[in-house]
């Protein structure tokens, strides 16, 4: 017949210590979520700024294409 182990008693200190770990991990999870939310917010802001830069560059490219066409037309007129 197999021997059954004696029940192990958990002191109040050990029990409170374990509960403290649970609360700490929940706090860490909240900290991680808060940190990620802040990072997402910064990314969204940066993405908006990049969109503005892209629009500005697109306008510059259009302006350069127009000037390029003018130069080509002047060259054709000269030749």
C-alpha positions as CSV (number, residue, x, y, z in Angstrom):
1,X,0.0,0.0,0.0
2,X,1.3,3.5,-0.9
3,X,2.1,5.9,1.8
4,X,0.2,9.2,1.7
5,X,2.3,12.3,2.4
6,X,1.5,14.3,5.5
7,X,-0.5,17.4,4.9
8,X,1.6,20.5,4.7
9,X,0.6,23.5,6.7
10,X,1.0,27.0,5.2
11,X,1.7,29.7,7.6
12,X,-0.1,33.0,7.4
13,X,3.1,34.7,6.3
14,X,3.6,32.4,3.3
15,X,-0.1,32.8,2.3
16,X,0.1,36.6,2.4
17,X,3.4,36.5,0.5
18,X,1.7,34.5,-2.3
19,X,-1.2,36.9,-2.5
20,X,1.3,39.8,-2.7
21,X,2.8,38.1,-5.7
22,X,-0.6,37.9,-7.4
23,X,-1.3,41.5,-6.8
24,X,2.2,42.5,-8.0
25,X,1.8,40.6,-11.2
26,X,-1.6,42.2,-11.8
27,X,0.0,45.6,-11.2
28,X,2.8,44.7,-13.6
29,X,0.2,43.6,-16.2
30,X,-1.5,47.0,-15.8
31,X,1.8,48.7,-16.1
32,X,2.6,46.8,-19.3
33,X,-0.8,47.7,-20.8
34,X,-0.4,51.4,-19.8
35,X,3.1,51.4,-21.3
36,X,1.8,49.8,-24.5
37,X,-1.1,52.2,-24.8
38,X,1.4,55.1,-24.5
39,X,3.6,53.6,-27.2
40,X,0.6,53.1,-29.5
41,X,-0.4,56.7,-28.9
42,X,3.1,58.0,-29.8
43,X,3.2,55.7,-32.9
44,X,-0.2,57.1,-34.0
45,X,1.1,60.7,-33.5
46,X,4.3,59.9,-35.4
47,X,2.3,58.2,-38.2
48,X,0.2,61.4,-38.6
49,X,3.3,63.5,-38.7
50,X,4.8,61.2,-41.3
51,X,1.6,61.4,-43.4
52,X,2.0,65.2,-43.4
53,X,5.6,64.9,-44.6
54,X,4.6,62.5,-47.3
55,X,1.9,64.9,-48.5
56,X,4.4,67.7,-48.5
57,X,6.9,65.6,-50.5
58,X,4.2,64.6,-52.9
59,X,3.5,68.3,-53.5
60,X,7.2,69.0,-54.1
61,X,7.4,66.1,-56.6
62,X,4.4,67.5,-58.5
63,X,6.1,70.9,-58.6
64,X,9.4,69.3,-59.9
65,X,7.5,67.3,-62.5
66,X,5.8,70.5,-63.8
67,X,9.2,72.4,-63.9
68,X,10.7,69.4,-65.7
69,X,8.0,69.5,-68.3
70,X,8.6,73.2,-68.8
71,X,12.4,72.7,-69.2
72,X,11.8,70.0,-71.8
73,X,9.4,72.2,-73.7
74,X,11.9,75.1,-73.7
75,X,14.7,72.7,-74.9
76,X,12.4,71.5,-77.8
77,X,11.7,75.1,-78.7
78,X,15.4,75.9,-78.8
79,X,16.2,72.9,-81.0
